[in-house]
Amino acid sequence: MWKRLPCTTFTGKCLTISGQKAIFDAYAVWRYIVKTYKLIVVSVLVAGFLLTSCGPNTAVVRRMQALEEGVDSPTTIEELSEAIGKYQHRIEDVLNADIRIGIWYKILATRYLDNKMYGKALENFRTATEYYPTNQNLFYYVGVCAGYMAKSSLDYELTGTNRDQLRYYELAESAYLRAIELEPRYVRALYGLSVLYVFELSRSDDALPYLEKIMEIEKRNLDAMFVYARALYETGSYDEAVDVYDRIIGETRDDGTKKRAEENKAFVLGQAYE
């Protein structure tokens, strides 16, 4: 015979030891499930926040470290000394986290660029510059992507002014200029800016100094020489343009390139002596 115990407050009924044990076990299991569920929800929310954040975000890392170390907003000398001692070994963790995130943005942007998804590439290159604000390559690629986005922008509302295109061209120009500011002999940025000025913005005068800089750095850069000759022609320097085409004809071993230079030279001469 089981010994009867006083009524429990959990059920409001009198139970045997066996019955009480079963209810206790079930209650323990229920509490474990609730606790586990809460941990899962918190983990998912934190992971989702970290993955969907678009900008530099080490605040979460620092907050987690504060909770772990038990030091937050120190003010007194003792608290500051204690915080320094506890956080000294954490500095590298935060730095490495930022480095990894910056690299991932660069890789992601490059993948988008390879797939000609220039809008997405532009967003990620821009974010990468927040981690590496002195990396000339990132600003060069911002210029490239902005140039492509400008070409694809249309005046959908038929306002007569394509503001999106102008905005992207301005972004491309400023990005190339920033890359050149960081590395004055950065030929790709010099070339990209020159192409933008000559072929997109009708500002050949502005392109000439950058093209001449390329000629100083890479005397046999045929692509830049073609743009240089075009800029000279656009500014009315026909004889100088012809000289550049003659240089291309003398330098190149490619029949197609030579033919193109000869045709352009003939066109310039025709315009000069009309």
Sequence and secondary structure as in RCSB ss.txt:
>XXXX:A:sequence
MWKRLPCTTFTGKCLTISGQKAIFDAYAVWRYIVKTYKLIVVSVLVAGFLLTSCGPNTAVVRRMQALEEGVDSPT
TIEELSEAIGKYQHRIEDVLNADIRIGIWYKILATRYLDNKMYGKALENFRTATEYYPTNQNLFYYVGVCAGYMA
KSSLDYELTGTNRDQLRYYELAESAYLRAIELEPRYVRALYGLSVLYVFELSRSDDALPYLEKIMEIEKRNLDAM
FVYARALYETGSYDEAVDVYDRIIGETRDDGTKKRAEENKAFVLGQAYE
>XXXX:A:secstr
   B    TTTSS  BHHHHHHHHHHHHHHHHHHHHHHHHHHHHHHHHHHHH  S   HHHHHHHHHHHT  S  
SHHHHHHHHHHHGGGHHHHHHHHHHHHHHHHHHHHHHHHTT HHHHHHHHHHHHHH TT HHHHHHHHHHHHHHH
HH   TT  S  HHHHHHHHHHHHHHHHHHHH TT HHHHHHHHHIIIIIS  HHHHHHHHHHHHHH TT HHHH
HHHHHHHHHTT HHHHHHHHHHHHHH   HHHHHHHHHHHHHHHHHHT 
